[in-house]
Amino acid sequence: MKIIDFHCDALLKLYLSKGTISYKDAPELETNKQRLLKGQVQVQCFAIWIDPDIKSDEKFQAALDQVDLFYREVLGKNSEMLHIKEWSDFDRIGEGQIGAMLTLEGVDAIGNDLSKLSILYQLGVRSVGLTWNNANLAADGAGEPRGGGLTLLGSEIVQFNNDHLMLTDVSHLSERGFWDVMELAKYPIASHSNSRFLCDHPRNLTDEQAVGMFQKGGLIHVVYCPDFVVEGGNATIDDLIKHIDHFCSLGGVNQIGLGSDFDGISTFVKGLEDASKSQTLINELLKHFKEDEVKGFAYQNFLNHRPGLRG
């Protein structure tokens, strides 16, 4: 069964490797091309993430360097990779091809300059998360004790996303920031978050937040990070499935997807150590849910809720 995986950090690993590893088959990459093909991952979203410790005046260049790696190493050296720049591109992925889409995990790189966000949009970014765990000029992240919401700049970014049919990603946002996004965003998504009811971690969503997403027409893509699956982090695939089941109980059966966070995590759900194991998750899901529901989780729910279809 084909899969859309909405979050990985392969670009960060490529960036840090300084050209020493190949996207095609590097064992260091959980989402290298060979593993995606083996796991039947038909679409992989590639996050641009900037370390908060990078100097402010160097952050945008670091983002551009990751975009350059996406074009040169992911697309340029692998003919199977199809660049997704429009929502309709999901419908033209052929047999043996893998769709590849850029996302932005935190807007630290743009500072307070929306023209830089416009440049990233023109380069192919189609989903924007306002923060990582830290605070920035747009909002507070989930790890910021202050817990503030969106700034005026953050609101302008959400409006930019709306105007350009871009997704606004609430994963990593503070709770107050989340609710501010719910007020403003036309196309909200949680690209890699689980249920706080089952695992009390600030990166997860409360039941109230989950219901708010579903009522807004947004999507929640569950994440494979063990620390967000069970307290203590010793997680199995069954533990991960409990999060999907819980979100279904809140009315989200048609708005759940997958966001592995591969290449951004250092521990793994047992049996789900890299993208090549993705069909193991699908097979386990088929033991608990109807086939059409599993197809929804794997890819169809996202296709049904793309911004191009939502208006």
QUITA-V540324 format. One line per field, one symbol per residue. burial: # if it has 9 or more other C-alpha atoms within 8 Angstrom, else .. Layout:
# QUITA-V540324
burial=???
This chain:
# QUITA-V540324
burial=..#############......#####..######################........##.##.###.#######..#..##.##.#.##..#...##############.....##..##..#####################..#####.###.###.##..##################.##.##########..##..#####.######..###############.#####.###.##.###.#.##.#########....##..###########.###......##########..###....
